Every structure is written in structure tokens, then in C-alpha cells.
Amino acid sequence: MAQKIKSASIISAAFAVLLSIRIGFIINDGNITKAAAGRGSYTVRSASAGGMIYDRTMTGLVNQGVKLEAVVNPNDQSALIVFPYVADYDRFYSGVRGNLPFLCEITSDEPESYGVTVFRNAARYSENQPAQHIIGYTSDNVGVTGIERAFDELLRGSVAVSTARYSVNAVGGVLNGLGADIVRVPESPAGVVTTIDSQIQEVAETALRNSGYSKGAVVIMDVFSGDILACVSSPGFSAADVGSYLDSQDANFINRAFSAYSVGSVFKLVTVAAALEIGISPEYIHNCGGYIHIGDVTFNCHKWGGHGELNMQGAIAESCNTYFIEISEFIGRDVFVETASALGFGESTELCFGMNTAAGYLQTPLDISIPAERANMSFGQGKLTATPLQVCRMTAAIANGGILPEPKLIKGTVDDSWLYTAMDSESAKRRALSVETAEILKEFMVNTVMREASLSRPYYTKAAGKTSTAQTGVMKEDGSEVMNCWFTGYFPTVNPQYAVTVFIEDGYSGNISASPVFREIADGVTNLN
């Protein structure tokens, strides 16, 4: 009751202002009735936000908010009642100037208690829209990017339209005494079902945000099916205000999870895989003195003075560059490139229409006929680039015993009768590594996470992984180089379920910048179960 009294007071206070506006419009526009002349009825249509986009549990990823639209008749008290709650005054004033009922977005459903018709439709995007780069956005009710574009016909064809139909006289004036014929149409369940898990997506988005880095990406994948359970790219954008990002220097619209970057040491897993596949023993010893000469080029290890004697496991744990340069000399050029290719490097993936990942660049056998380029490739530098999705896919193959899964984003579609149609579930899987090689790599990755200095070790599960700090050749104003920092891993270590790749653009190091994000994700996802 108190609220209604307060609302009534607001309405009374607004009356004089609104009345003067209305009279002014009428005086200045003598043609306001011409547009509707000769019609017997006039219909106001309130359209829903469009078809649903679901996560894998049929939880909505869009249409989760509420948009309130009041039906305002300029010639009755509804305009006065709605005035204090108007969300868009430009639209309101434009409507009041006319002679026909119109829709006006409002901030509260309070006018309904005074007899004003209010339609409740879903707001397409939320303030903190999950998976925005995957969802995409629309413009003028047309899908422009992401799933909105790929399934535009389905999503725009599932719009529910509620109506308010008024009787009008010969000159277009509303016959107020007859009221309006109101038809409310419920929203259709029709839409697209994705592989995204909204809870896992939230964990990943929170972890990346908590890192404090403004640019980066996270991909979480089911190690067996290849289902993309979470995909995060930062910085993001607001689909409700796309225009404000057009001049941004931060490339907000780029999905960094699907874009290619210099890789660095996570590629050492590929070099080890190629070595193991041709029979090089995990106990092969290299004496790292801090540098190695390849022809007339000297390559330095990241540790001044070197690591001393290391076997393969130690080299992975210490991320010793010179070890991988040396063993790459024993790997045939074709075998080296074929191993990387078998693990998905240099390969683009179409996740749905119009959503393709970058292929990156994988050196060719001709490229690595140059000794220095071969050395660079051995520890993930040189021309080599890859996407976070590719690195996550490789990690999944190691975790599941050597089978490279096909990344999947779309599970199927639902029609307006809740009839579910699955997409082709037979994904193209291939054996990329022998079971024996995959098991050795898994052991090496577990050992890396268990090291005392590792910041990737979770509290609530056991994990395995590899860090990377990749040089980019891009220099900042202070003279320092932009570093791409990575962590890729999986958990749990027994019966692995999740492969996770974290990418931080312009970080400090893989261990300091990316590893804590992985740890938070591993703990967060574990605690969901």
C-alpha cells in the first residue's frame, strides 16, 4: 500500500510536465492522425528476444533477464502512469507525440497495478553475459557473429509475438471505451543446444578475471569426447552496446581462444612425443651448460649457467631449451612435422557455420631444413603459432591415451515442441600417439605440477600439466618484450576428465601468470561435483 501511495505521488508530480509536453506536441503537429486514417483496428506487437541458446544441461545461456514493455495510449492516463518508470525517454516522447498506442520499455511492473498492460519478454543478454564470444551478437535482429549468426534462421524464427489490438475510428483515434484485445504468447523453447557447461563456464570466467590480466583465454574440453565445456576470451564486450567497442585498441571482438599465438614450451611435449615415437629413451642424458651452438647460431637456456645433466623427465620439469634442441637433431624432419600435425597443429576447425578457429602456423619439413628454425621449433618458437583450442586438444589426446578428439561446440537443436535433434555425434577421432608414449608424457606432466615451485598444483584434486613463456618479438614502450604465457594440463590424474589450457597475453611467465588460473579452475570444477 505504501508503495502504491508513493507511486501515485510520483505520477501526480509528473502530470503537469507530461501534460505540457503532450499539448505542445499536439499544437506543433496537425497531422498526427493521418497515418491511421481509415483503419478499423490498430495492433501493438511485443516480440520476444528470439530462440534459446542452451548449455549442455538445457540451462539457458541467453534470455535470462526480463524486459518490461508497457502499452501506452497517448490519449489516456496510461502515459501519465508509465512516465515515472520510463527506461527510454526519447522513445516515450516520440510515442506520446503520435496518436496511436505504442510500446515503451519500463523499469518496473508497477504500472500494471494501475491497469496498464505490461508485456514481459526475455532480455537477450545479461549484464555479465557468459560465453559472449561464443554466443555472438545481433544487429537489427540479424545474427552477426557466433551462434547468433550460425543459427540465425532458427533463432530469429522462434520469436513469440504478444499483441494488444485497439479499435480505432475513421480518423485513426483509439476508441477508448472498448479497451484492448490482449493476446500473450509464451516464448518457444526452440533453439540450439551447445556443449558448454554453464557452471564450468562461470568457474573459468571467474578464474581468468581474478588473474588480473586483461587479455587472455581459457578453453576447457572433455578429454574423450572433445566437447568444449567452457570457452573464455578477455577482454569481452557488451552485446547491448557493441558500438562503444568499435574503436577499442584491445580487440574486444576477437575470440583469443580461437586465435593463433606464439606457443613456447608447451610444444616441448610434441618434441618429446616425436622422440619417444622413434625410440629415443626417456633416460637420454643431456648436459645443459646454459647454451648450445647450432651452426653459427647460439641458443641460450633460460637458466644462466645451465641445468647440468638432465634426462627427459627432468628436461620437461625444468623446461630446458638446450635438451630439446639436441634431441630434435635425431628426429627426421618429416617425422617431426607429422607428429605435430597428428596432434592438431596447423589445422583449422569449423565449430559451426561461420565459426572457424585459426589454423596457426606449423613449420614445414622445408622450413626446418634450416638448422636454426628446426632448433626454434623444438622448444615452440620461430614461425610456430597455435591457438589455445589446439593446445587444449593436444592435451586431451595425451590425457586420454593418445586419441586426438574432434573439438565440438554444438550438440543439437530443439523445436517448439521440445523435440530434440542431435547433431552428428560421430566425430573424427584419430590416434595421434601410441598408448606408451601418452603414458610417459602423462607421467612427465604429473611430475611438473608436483614440483615445489609450481603454482599450478590444486588443493582438491591431482593434476598434470606444462607451463610456457613464449617470446613474441613485440617490444613495449619500456623496452621489455611482450610474453605470451601458457599453462596446459588435465585433471584428475586418475581417469582424467578435463583438459584445460590457459593463455595470458603479455604476462610475466607461465608459472606466475597462467598456472594460478589453472589451479583455481581445477579446484572450482572439482568442487562442482
C-alpha positions in Angstrom: 0.0 0.0 0.0 2.8 2.4 0.9 4.5 1.7 -2.4 1.3 2.4 -4.3 0.9 5.7 -2.4 4.4 6.6 -3.3 3.9 5.7 -6.9 0.7 7.7 -7.1 2.6 10.7 -5.7 5.2 10.4 -8.4 2.5 10.1 -11.1 0.8 13.2 -9.8 4.1 15.1 -9.8 4.8 14.1 -13.3 1.3 15.0 -14.6 1.9 18.7 -15.2 5.2 18.1 -17.0 3.8 15.3 -19.2 0.6 17.3 -20.0 2.6 20.3 -21.2 4.7 18.0 -23.4 1.6 16.4 -24.9 -0.2 19.7 -25.5 3.0 21.1 -27.1 3.2 18.1 -29.5 -0.4 18.4 -30.5 -0.1 22.2 -31.2 3.1 21.7 -33.3 1.8 18.7 -35.3 -1.5 18.9 -37.0 -1.1 15.7 -38.9 -0.8 13.2 -36.1 -4.0 11.4 -37.0 -3.4 10.9 -40.8 -1.2 7.8 -40.6 -4.0 5.7 -39.1 -6.9 7.2 -41.1 -9.4 4.7 -42.4 -8.4 1.8 -40.3 -10.7 -0.2 -38.1 -8.1 -1.5 -35.7 -4.5 -0.9 -34.7 -2.2 -3.6 -33.2 0.8 -3.1 -31.0 3.2 -6.1 -31.2 5.7 -7.0 -28.4 8.3 -9.5 -29.7 10.3 -11.9 -27.6 14.1 -11.9 -27.7 14.3 -14.9 -30.1 15.2 -18.6 -29.8 17.1 -20.1 -26.9 20.8 -20.9 -26.8 21.2 -23.7 -24.2 24.2 -25.2 -22.4 24.6 -29.0 -22.3 22.2 -29.4 -19.4 19.5 -27.3 -21.1 20.2 -24.3 -18.9 19.7 -21.1 -20.9 22.7 -19.1 -21.8 20.6 -16.2 -23.1 17.1 -14.8 -22.4 17.8 -15.0 -18.7 16.8 -11.4 -17.8 13.4 -9.7 -18.1 12.4 -6.8 -20.4 9.3 -5.0 -19.4 7.3 -3.2 -22.1 4.2 -1.1 -21.3 1.5 -0.5 -23.8 0.9 3.3 -23.8 -2.1 5.1 -25.3 -1.2 8.8 -25.7 -4.8 9.7 -25.3 -5.5 8.2 -21.9 -4.0 8.1 -18.4 -1.6 5.3 -19.3 1.0 7.8 -20.4 0.8 9.5 -17.0 1.1 6.3 -15.1 4.1 5.0 -17.1 6.0 8.3 -17.1 8.0 7.8 -13.8 9.2 4.3 -14.9 10.3 5.0 -18.5 13.6 3.5 -19.5 13.9 5.3 -22.8 12.5 8.8 -22.7 13.4 9.5 -26.4 11.1 6.6 -27.4 8.5 7.7 -24.9 8.3 11.3 -26.2 8.2 10.1 -29.8 5.3 7.9 -28.9 3.4 10.5 -27.0 3.6 12.9 -29.9 1.7 10.4 -32.0 -2.0 9.5 -31.8 -1.6 5.7 -31.5 -0.7 3.3 -28.8 3.0 2.3 -28.6 5.4 0.2 -26.6 7.6 1.7 -24.1 10.3 -0.1 -22.1 9.9 0.5 -18.4 12.0 -0.3 -15.3 9.2 -1.7 -13.0 5.9 -3.5 -13.5 4.2 -1.2 -11.0 2.1 0.5 -13.8 0.3 -2.9 -14.2 -1.3 -2.4 -10.8 -3.0 0.7 -12.3 -4.4 -1.2 -15.2 -1.6 -0.6 -17.8 -0.9 -3.6 -20.0 2.7 -4.8 -19.4 4.4 -7.4 -21.5 7.2 -9.4 -20.0 9.8 -10.6 -22.5 13.2 -12.1 -22.0 16.2 -9.7 -22.3 18.5 -11.3 -24.8 21.8 -10.7 -23.0 22.6 -10.3 -19.3 24.9 -7.7 -17.9 27.7 -10.3 -17.4 26.8 -12.4 -20.4 28.5 -15.8 -20.2 30.4 -17.1 -23.2 29.8 -13.8 -25.1 32.3 -14.6 -27.9 30.6 -18.0 -28.4 27.1 -16.6 -28.3 27.9 -13.6 -30.5 25.5 -10.7 -31.0 22.8 -9.4 -33.3 22.2 -6.2 -35.1 18.9 -5.1 -36.4 17.5 -8.5 -35.4 20.1 -10.4 -37.5 22.8 -12.6 -36.1 26.2 -11.0 -36.8 28.7 -13.3 -35.1 28.9 -16.6 -33.2 26.0 -18.9 -32.7 23.7 -16.0 -33.3 24.9 -15.9 -36.9 25.4 -19.6 -37.4 21.8 -20.4 -36.4 20.2 -17.1 -37.4 17.2 -18.6 -39.2 16.3 -20.9 -36.3 16.8 -18.3 -33.6 15.0 -15.5 -35.4 12.3 -17.9 -36.5 11.4 -18.7 -32.8 10.2 -15.2 -31.9 7.0 -15.1 -29.8 4.8 -12.1 -30.5 2.3 -10.8 -28.0 -0.2 -8.2 -29.1 -2.6 -5.5 -27.9 -5.3 -4.7 -30.6 -7.2 -1.5 -30.4 -10.3 -0.4 -32.2 -9.9 3.0 -34.0 -12.3 5.4 -35.6 -12.3 6.7 -39.1 -9.6 9.3 -38.4 -7.4 6.8 -36.5 -8.3 7.8 -33.0 -8.5 5.0 -30.4 -12.0 4.2 -29.2 -11.0 4.2 -25.6 -14.3 2.8 -24.2 -13.7 -0.5 -25.9 -10.4 -1.3 -24.3 -7.8 -3.5 -26.0 -7.8 -7.1 -27.0 -4.7 -8.6 -25.3 -3.0 -11.8 -26.5 0.0 -13.0 -24.6 2.1 -15.7 -26.4 4.5 -17.7 -24.3 8.1 -18.0 -25.5 9.0 -21.0 -27.5 11.7 -23.4 -26.2 13.1 -23.8 -29.7 16.8 -23.2 -30.0 20.4 -24.5 -30.1 22.0 -26.9 -27.5 25.7 -26.3 -27.0 28.4 -28.4 -25.3 29.1 -25.5 -22.9 28.5 -26.2 -19.2 27.3 -23.0 -17.7 28.7 -23.8 -14.2 32.2 -24.7 -15.6 32.0 -21.6 -17.8 31.4 -19.5 -14.8 34.4 -21.0 -12.9 36.6 -20.4 -15.9 35.4 -16.8 -16.4 35.9 -16.0 -12.7 39.4 -17.5 -12.6 40.6 -15.5 -15.6 39.0 -12.4 -14.2 40.7 -13.0 -10.8 44.1 -13.3 -12.5 44.2 -9.5 -13.0 45.3 -9.8 -16.6 43.1 -8.0 -19.2 43.9 -10.2 -22.2 43.8 -13.9 -22.3 41.7 -17.0 -22.9 40.7 -20.3 -21.3 39.5 -23.5 -23.0 38.2 -26.5 -21.1 37.5 -29.7 -23.0 36.2 -33.2 -22.2 39.3 -35.3 -22.9 37.4 -38.1 -24.6 34.5 -36.5 -26.5 36.2 -33.2 -27.4 33.2 -31.3 -26.1 34.1 -27.7 -25.4 32.8 -27.3 -21.8 34.0 -23.7 -21.4 35.5 -21.1 -23.7 36.6 -17.7 -22.3 38.1 -14.7 -24.1 39.2 -11.5 -22.5 38.5 -8.6 -22.9 34.9 -9.1 -23.8 32.2 -6.8 -24.9 28.6 -5.9 -24.2 26.2 -7.1 -27.0 23.8 -4.3 -25.8 26.4 -1.6 -26.7 28.5 -3.0 -29.5 29.2 0.4 -31.0 31.2 1.6 -27.9 33.9 -1.1 -28.6 34.5 -0.4 -32.3 37.4 2.0 -31.7 38.9 0.0 -28.9 42.6 -0.9 -29.2 42.1 -4.1 -27.2 40.5 -6.1 -30.0 37.4 -7.0 -27.8 35.6 -8.9 -30.5 38.5 -11.3 -31.2 38.0 -14.7 -29.6 41.5 -15.3 -28.3 40.7 -18.9 -27.6 40.5 -19.5 -31.4 43.3 -17.1 -32.4 46.9 -18.2 -33.0 49.8 -17.0 -30.9 53.4 -18.0 -30.3 53.4 -21.1 -28.3 56.7 -21.7 -26.5 57.5 -24.5 -24.1 54.1 -26.4 -24.2 55.3 -27.5 -27.6 58.1 -29.4 -26.0 55.5 -32.1 -25.3 55.4 -32.6 -29.1 59.1 -32.8 -29.4 59.3 -35.4 -26.6 56.4 -37.3 -28.3 58.2 -37.4 -31.6 61.4 -38.6 -29.9 59.7 -41.3 -27.9 57.8 -42.5 -31.1 61.1 -43.1 -32.9 62.6 -44.9 -29.9 64.7 -42.3 -28.0 64.8 -43.4 -24.4 63.3 -41.3 -21.7 66.7 -41.8 -19.9 68.6 -40.0 -22.7 71.0 -37.7 -20.8 71.9 -34.2 -22.0 74.4 -31.9 -20.2 73.0 -28.4 -20.3 75.7 -25.8 -20.0 73.4 -22.9 -20.5 73.8 -22.7 -24.2 74.1 -24.7 -27.4 75.6 -24.0 -30.8 73.6 -24.9 -33.9 75.7 -24.0 -36.9 76.7 -20.4 -36.4 73.7 -19.6 -34.1 74.0 -19.8 -30.3 70.8 -20.7 -28.4 70.7 -19.9 -24.7 68.9 -21.8 -22.0 66.6 -19.8 -19.7 68.8 -20.7 -16.7 72.1 -18.9 -16.6 74.9 -21.4 -16.2 72.7 -24.3 -17.3 70.9 -27.2 -15.6 73.7 -29.7 -15.8 72.8 -33.3 -16.6 69.1 -34.0 -17.3 67.1 -36.9 -18.5 63.8 -36.3 -20.4 61.6 -36.0 -17.3 64.0 -33.5 -15.8 64.1 -31.5 -19.0 60.3 -31.2 -19.1 60.2 -30.2 -15.5 63.0 -27.7 -15.8 61.8 -26.7 -19.4 65.4 -26.8 -20.5 65.7 -25.5 -24.1 69.0 -27.0 -25.0 67.8 -30.5 -24.2 65.0 -30.3 -26.8 67.3 -28.7 -29.4 69.7 -31.6 -29.0 67.1 -34.4 -29.3 65.4 -32.7 -32.2 68.6 -33.4 -34.2 67.8 -37.1 -34.0 64.2 -36.7 -35.3 63.6 -36.8 -39.0 62.1 -33.6 -40.4 59.1 -35.4 -41.8 58.5 -37.3 -38.6 58.8 -34.2 -36.5 56.2 -32.3 -38.6 53.9 -35.3 -38.9 53.9 -35.8 -35.2 52.9 -32.1 -34.6 50.3 -32.4 -37.4 48.8 -35.6 -35.9 48.3 -33.6 -32.7 46.3 -31.0 -34.5 48.8 -28.2 -35.1 48.4 -26.3 -38.3 44.8 -27.4 -38.6 41.7 -25.2 -38.5 38.4 -26.5 -37.0 34.9 -25.4 -38.1 32.8 -25.5 -34.9 29.6 -24.3 -36.6 28.8 -22.2 -39.7 30.9 -19.1 -39.7 32.9 -20.1 -36.6 36.3 -21.4 -37.6 39.4 -21.5 -35.5 42.7 -20.2 -36.8 45.0 -22.9 -38.2 48.1 -21.2 -36.8 51.4 -22.0 -38.5 53.2 -25.3 -38.3 56.7 -25.3 -39.9 57.1 -27.5 -42.9 59.9 -30.0 -43.5 61.4 -27.4 -45.8 61.3 -24.8 -43.1 63.1 -26.9 -40.6 65.8 -27.9 -43.1 67.3 -24.7 -41.8 69.0 -25.8 -38.6 68.2 -22.7 -36.6 64.5 -23.0 -37.5 64.5 -26.6 -36.5 66.0 -25.6 -33.2 63.4 -22.9 -32.7 60.6 -25.4 -33.4 61.9 -27.9 -30.9 61.0 -25.5 -28.0 58.0 -23.9 -29.6 59.5 -20.7 -31.1 60.3 -19.5 -34.6 57.4 -19.4 -37.0 55.3 -21.7 -35.0 51.9 -20.4 -33.8 48.8 -22.2 -32.4 45.5 -21.5 -30.7 44.6 -22.2 -27.1 42.0 -24.6 -28.6 44.7 -26.5 -30.5 46.9 -26.8 -27.4 43.9 -28.0 -25.3 43.1 -30.6 -27.9 46.7 -31.9 -27.8 46.5 -32.0 -24.0 43.2 -34.0 -24.3 45.0 -36.5 -26.6 47.8 -37.1 -24.1 45.3 -37.4 -21.2 43.1 -40.0 -22.9 45.9 -42.3 -24.1 46.8 -40.9 -27.5 43.5 -40.3 -29.3 43.0 -36.8 -30.8 39.4 -35.8 -30.3 37.5 -33.5 -32.7 36.5 -30.3 -30.8 32.7 -29.9 -30.6 30.6 -27.0 -29.7 27.1 -27.8 -30.9 25.1 -30.9 -29.5 21.9 -30.4 -31.4 18.7 -28.3 -31.7 15.3 -28.2 -30.1 12.0 -27.3 -31.8 8.9 -25.6 -30.3 7.6 -29.0 -29.1 10.8 -29.8 -27.2 11.7 -32.3 -29.8 15.5 -32.7 -29.7 17.5 -33.4 -32.8 21.1 -34.3 -32.2 23.9 -33.2 -34.4 26.1 -35.9 -35.9 27.8 -37.3 -32.8 30.4 -39.3 -34.8 33.4 -37.1 -34.6 36.6 -37.7 -36.5 39.0 -39.1 -33.9 42.4 -40.4 -34.8 45.3 -42.0 -33.0 48.0 -39.4 -32.6 50.3 -41.1 -30.2 50.9 -44.6 -29.0 49.5 -45.5 -25.6 53.0 -46.0 -24.3 54.1 -42.5 -25.4 51.0 -40.9 -24.0 51.6 -42.7 -20.6 55.1 -41.4 -20.4 54.1 -37.8 -21.3 51.4 -38.0 -18.6 54.0 -39.1 -16.0 56.2 -36.2 -17.0 53.3 -33.7 -16.7 52.3 -35.0 -13.3 55.9 -34.6 -12.1 55.9 -31.0 -13.4 52.8 -30.0 -11.4 54.1 -31.7 -8.3 57.4 -29.7 -8.3 57.7 -27.5 -5.2 58.0 -24.3 -7.3 54.8 -25.0 -9.3 51.9 -22.6 -8.8 49.5 -24.9 -10.7 49.0 -27.6 -8.1 45.4 -27.7 -7.0 44.2 -28.3 -3.4 41.2 -30.6 -4.1 42.4 -32.8 -7.0 45.6 -34.1 -8.6 46.6 -32.6 -11.9 49.2 -32.7 -14.6 50.5 -30.0 -16.9 53.2 -27.9 -18.6 54.0 -24.2 -18.5 55.2 -22.0 -21.3 56.6 -18.5 -21.6 56.8 -17.6 -25.3 58.7 -14.7 -26.8 56.7 -12.7 -29.3 59.3 -10.3 -30.7 56.9 -7.4 -29.8 58.5 -4.7 -27.7 56.7 -2.4 -25.3 57.4 1.2 -24.7 59.6 0.4 -21.7 61.9 -1.8 -23.8 60.6 -5.1 -22.5 59.2 -7.8 -24.7 55.6 -8.9 -24.7 55.5 -12.5 -23.4 52.7 -15.0 -24.1 52.2 -17.1 -21.0 50.6 -20.5 -21.1 49.6 -23.4 -18.9 48.1 -26.5 -20.3 47.1 -29.5 -18.2 44.4 -32.0 -17.2 42.7 -33.4 -14.1 42.2 -35.6 -12.3 45.4 -37.6 -13.0 43.5 -40.9 -12.5 40.7 -41.3 -15.0 41.2 -37.8 -16.5 38.1 -35.9 -17.4 39.1 -32.3 -18.2 41.8 -30.7 -20.4 42.4 -27.1 -19.6 44.5 -24.5 -21.5 45.1 -21.1 -20.1 46.6 -18.3 -22.2 47.7 -14.9 -20.9 48.7 -12.3 -23.4 51.5 -10.0 -22.1 52.1 -11.9 -18.8 55.2 -12.4 -16.7 55.7 -16.1 -17.0 53.7 -19.3 -17.5 54.1 -20.3 -13.9 53.4 -16.9 -12.4 50.7 -15.7 -14.8 48.9 -18.8 -16.1 49.4 -21.6 -13.5 47.3 -20.0 -10.8 44.3 -19.7 -13.2 44.6 -23.4 -13.9 44.7 -24.2 -10.2 41.6 -22.1 -9.5 39.7 -23.8 -12.3 40.8 -27.3 -11.3 39.6 -26.7 -7.7 36.5 -24.9 -8.8 35.4 -27.6 -11.2 36.2 -30.3 -8.7 34.0 -28.7 -6.1 31.1 -28.6 -8.5 30.9 -32.4 -8.4 
